[in-house]
Amino acid sequence: MMDCSKLHPRCKAECCACTTPIPKEIWERNQEHIQRSFTEKIEDDTHVWLVTDDARCVFLKENLDCAIHHDKPWICKKFGDESCSMMTCSWQAADGRERSRQERRKIERQHDKDTETYTNAMRKLKVIYE
């Protein structure tokens, strides 16, 4: 798991600015750690997806630390391993090196494209389960 806290003043924890699938057991264990309200809840048999007004994780503290660091979902632990574009930090490479502005822009464009695809898929999932 990468340690990116040194970049938080610059990146503003942008990795926590998406609708992350949270396993239901983690969601249920950590209700008291919620940091912001959500406007939409999508769920299936195993996961919950929460949408907030500011598009941030419900467990992201104001100081950009994770309120459930002790019980993070696997996807959060996996972030930064660069196994796919959505697991790639635009600010820090898996080896800990800070990325150049050009590298960040390229990754951010791919993130935007993939996030749109992902969000549309989650909305379709909600329709299927309603």
C-alpha positions as CSV (number, residue, x, y, z in Angstrom):
1,M,0.0,0.0,0.0
2,M,1.5,3.3,-1.0
3,D,2.0,6.1,1.5
4,C,0.8,9.2,-0.3
5,S,0.2,11.5,2.7
6,K,3.2,13.7,1.8
7,L,1.4,14.7,-1.4
8,H,-2.0,15.4,0.1
9,P,-1.3,19.2,0.2
10,R,-0.9,19.1,-3.6
11,C,-3.2,16.3,-4.8
12,K,-6.0,16.9,-2.2
13,A,-6.5,13.1,-2.0
14,E,-8.0,13.0,-5.5
15,C,-8.0,9.2,-5.3
16,C,-10.7,9.5,-2.7
17,A,-12.9,11.4,-5.1
18,C,-14.8,8.7,-6.7
19,T,-17.6,6.2,-6.0
20,T,-15.7,3.3,-4.5
21,P,-17.3,-0.1,-4.0
22,I,-17.3,-0.7,-0.2
23,P,-17.9,-4.3,0.9
24,K,-21.1,-4.4,3.0
25,E,-19.4,-5.8,6.0
26,I,-16.9,-2.9,6.1
27,W,-19.8,-0.4,5.5
28,E,-21.8,-1.9,8.4
29,R,-18.8,-2.0,10.8
30,N,-17.9,1.6,10.1
31,Q,-21.1,3.6,10.1
32,E,-19.9,5.8,13.1
33,H,-16.9,6.9,11.0
34,I,-18.9,8.6,8.2
35,Q,-17.5,12.0,7.5
36,R,-20.0,13.4,5.0
37,S,-23.5,12.7,3.9
38,F,-24.3,10.8,0.7
39,T,-27.0,11.7,-1.8
40,E,-27.3,8.3,-3.5
41,K,-26.7,4.7,-2.3
42,I,-26.4,1.9,-4.8
43,E,-26.0,-1.6,-3.5
44,D,-25.9,-5.2,-4.6
45,D,-25.5,-8.4,-2.6
46,T,-21.9,-7.7,-1.5
47,H,-21.1,-4.0,-2.0
48,V,-22.4,-0.5,-1.4
49,W,-21.6,2.5,-3.6
50,L,-22.2,6.0,-2.1
51,V,-22.4,9.2,-4.0
52,T,-21.7,12.5,-2.2
53,D,-22.3,16.1,-3.2
54,D,-18.6,16.7,-3.4
55,A,-17.8,13.4,-5.1
56,R,-15.6,12.4,-2.2
57,C,-15.5,9.2,-0.2
58,V,-17.8,9.2,2.8
59,F,-14.9,8.2,5.0
60,L,-12.5,11.0,3.9
61,K,-11.7,13.3,6.8
62,E,-11.3,17.0,6.4
63,N,-7.5,16.7,6.9
64,L,-7.6,14.2,4.0
65,D,-6.9,11.2,6.1
66,C,-9.0,8.1,5.9
67,A,-11.4,7.6,8.9
68,I,-11.3,3.8,8.4
69,H,-7.6,3.4,7.6
70,H,-7.7,0.5,10.0
71,D,-10.4,-1.3,8.0
72,K,-9.9,0.0,4.4
73,P,-11.6,-1.8,1.5
74,W,-9.2,-3.9,-0.6
75,I,-9.6,-1.5,-3.5
76,C,-8.2,1.4,-1.4
77,K,-5.3,-0.8,-0.3
78,K,-4.7,-1.8,-3.9
79,F,-4.7,1.8,-5.2
80,G,-1.4,2.9,-6.6
81,D,-0.3,-0.5,-7.9
82,E,-0.9,0.6,-11.5
83,S,-2.6,-2.7,-12.4
84,C,-5.0,-0.6,-14.5
85,S,-5.7,3.1,-15.2
86,M,-8.1,3.5,-12.3
87,M,-5.5,2.0,-9.9
88,T,-2.9,4.5,-11.0
89,C,-2.1,7.6,-9.0
90,S,-1.6,10.6,-11.2
91,W,0.7,12.2,-8.6
92,Q,2.9,9.4,-7.4
93,A,4.3,6.3,-9.3
94,A,4.2,2.9,-7.7
95,D,7.9,3.2,-6.9
96,G,7.2,6.4,-4.9
97,R,8.5,8.8,-7.5
98,E,6.5,12.0,-7.9
99,R,5.2,12.3,-11.5
100,S,5.8,15.1,-13.9
101,R,3.0,17.5,-14.9
102,Q,2.9,15.9,-18.3
103,E,2.5,12.4,-16.8
104,R,-0.2,13.6,-14.5
105,R,-2.2,15.2,-17.3
106,K,-2.1,12.0,-19.4
107,I,-3.2,9.9,-16.5
108,E,-6.0,12.4,-15.5
109,R,-7.4,12.3,-19.0
110,Q,-7.6,8.5,-18.9
111,H,-9.1,8.7,-15.4
112,D,-11.8,11.1,-16.6
113,K,-12.7,8.8,-19.4
114,D,-12.8,5.7,-17.2
115,T,-14.7,7.4,-14.4
116,E,-17.5,8.4,-16.8
117,T,-17.7,4.8,-18.1
118,Y,-17.8,3.5,-14.5
119,T,-20.4,6.0,-13.3
120,N,-22.7,5.1,-16.2
121,A,-22.3,1.4,-15.4
122,M,-23.2,2.0,-11.7
123,R,-26.3,4.0,-12.7
124,K,-27.4,1.1,-14.9
125,L,-26.7,-1.3,-12.0
126,K,-29.0,0.8,-9.9
127,V,-31.8,0.6,-12.5
128,I,-31.4,-3.2,-12.7
129,Y,-31.6,-3.6,-8.9
130,E,-34.6,-1.3,-8.4
